[in-house]
Amino acid sequence: MTAWFGMNRGQLEAAGVREGMGVTGYKEGHRMGAFRYSSRSLDDRVGTTSLSFALRQIDPDALQNKVVFTWTVREEGGLRGAAAMAQRLGNRTRRAYSIDTFVSSDTPLESSHFAFVPLGTGPVLRSIENASMATPYEFDRNRGIAEAAGIDAQIGLTQGSTDGTTFTIYGAPNAGLSWPGRYSHSPAEIADLRDVAELIDLIQAMAEAPQGP
């Protein structure tokens, strides 16, 4: 790996730089216009933020059913945290919602033939992915909840999987609630804050909906 600092050897040595020192990339977020935001690790800082804000909007005493909000670790390394949670709660779980990035092909260089959900046009109901599929009843139910809440959700077809797939072996349907993102896992991921605001409302609507059969 080569790191370029804009200085020659003498200048680097004068600044205290020595061979073998570690290098850490500088990280910061940037607003892009009125609604776009770019930063690294938006996957899944946006999901974490959305859950936190949804909790602020929900009145626990008004919920008709028990709702568990949970944050898990090591998703990218094999859904490890979610698997441990599913082992504890899977047999008592009616349904699971994964809050995660939907990696959209809404970029200048990608084909819109697959995984195309435009940024700025609403959160995403994940329908089919490699390791999971929202069953027809659950999908129709979730779409109806979104419509009743006035949320214009997009429908997403993609690859990969989410934490909720670990609950399916216990019989709990998994449906992903997502936000469309560009350039996932890069130093410059991009989200649209309008999608994030609606994702927060969508999580609240799902939590407050009647459990159903």
Order of alpha helices (4+ residues) and beta strands (2+ residues): alpha-beta-beta-alpha-alpha-beta-beta-beta-alpha-beta-beta-beta-alpha
